[in-house]
């Protein structure tokens, strides 16, 4: 069962006190010889032993302090697929402390997504990580509005939870929708927005928000706490589209369309208008240059881990773009990115055929009212990215307390 915010805070404090008590050997107990070269060599050996002892004792504490704190906000469709693979990219990294997983409607309805992520956490033995229920519906946008827009302005190629195929009511979780099995673990009683606010206040300027679904939860946190953006260390998001090179029908008629922004344009507008310490965006342009291949899935499966078997079992060649994994991996290791540029970004929130489209300006052309310039990632070293992902997914999952 997911732990509460309070219990997580207590565990953090207990860990710090435990390591604070480890002060190493007492130098007063060493009996250094008084004279001669032998005495000097002996003293040096004692000193080296002392420093080595202190280093060994303090290493775990230093490692724990050096891990980067993150909350991932995801529309965790499943089983398998980009959403869950992005979450596990963070959970699998020994350099990352995943404080919690916020879940927002997008590719599927929220409650179905929660079932997928809880079941995956059971499979890998990490149900200690809190799963926070987020927004079920966008701030303004509705399915009825989207269906009307489709009649007025032409086909919408992808609508996520609003798709006609596989449609079910928002709070229903049919067993057929969770073929990996319904979880026994439960989500947290705390909602996503309040959890994120609590964490950035508990760890000011230390928590990165990786928002790789519609931005409803992040927008709600910004409206609830006007200092939220300044208290976060960084915002990393998958969203927006500038000029993708693709003949995919989703962008053929409107290259500025991207699902996460479109599903909740008003939320994306709020988030992009905020003043973050740092903001990094992963648009369609670079995402569609990545592919999770069956060869990769089979290589991961040879690790013999439950996670490796899971990815291969639910591999889907028809949905191989690594949208969200790239955002998570580029935050872990920025060296996988080979081209980037700063833009002012926003979203069109005027009703019409371009509702939800990405707006962008270089710094010199920015409007008077604008948010933080976004560091937009535009190209990737695929070989390096693929290796990082395969290595993380092939490794044993870090145990409770190690992440």
Secondary structure, 3 states (H helix, E strand, C coil): CCCCHHHHHHHHHHHHHHHHCCCCCCHHHCCCCCCHHHHHHHHHHHHHHHHHHHHHHHHHHHHHHHCEEEEEEECCCCCCCHHHHHHHHHHHCCCEEEEEEEECCCCCCHHHHHHHHHHHHHHHCCCCCEEEECCCCCCCCCHHHHHHHHHHHCCCCCCHHHCCCCCCCCCCCCHHHCCCCCCCCCCCCCCHHHHHHHHHHHCCCCEEEEECCCCHHHHHHHHHCCCHHHHCCEEEEECCCCCCCCCCHHHHCCCCCCHHHHHCHHHHHHHHHCCCCCEEEECHHHHCCCCCCHHHHHHHHCCCCHHHHHHHHCCCCCCCCCHHHHHHHHHHCHHHEEEEEEEEEEECCCCCCCCCCEEEECHHHCCCCCCCCEEEEEEECHHHHHHHHHHHHHCCCCCCCCC
